[in-house]
């Protein structure tokens, strides 16, 4: 009985040591798991924050994109209006160039007629001057 009692006590102590060892290992494992959970929660929070920031940036970029698209549409409309105005001005310029060409032609024609008239009158003045000189000489001779 004594031997069995001692053997049973050793077995009980051995089982208690194993239980204590397992409890210690379990506590360390639980502690490590708790630290890992905290680390993962922190990482999850950081990722959530990053995601929220990216979503905010994406919404802001969408707003900027819409504003730029609207500005582009406005600028394209202005460009079309300016091109229309430019076309009208070119037509007006072409019309005025045609008028200028016609006026130049008319002016050249009038200038030619004026020069012809001037030559004719100059010739007439020369003839009259010659006749006047002859009459002056005849009057001087007669006097």
Secondary structure, 3 states (H helix, E strand, C coil): CHHHHHHHHHHHHHHHHHHHHHHHHHHHHHHHHHHHHHHHHHHHHHHHHHHHHHHHHHHHHHHHHHHHHHHHHHHHHHHHHHHHHHHHHHHHHHHHHHHHHHHHHHHHHHHHHHHHHHHHHHHHHHHHHHHHHHHHHHHHHHC
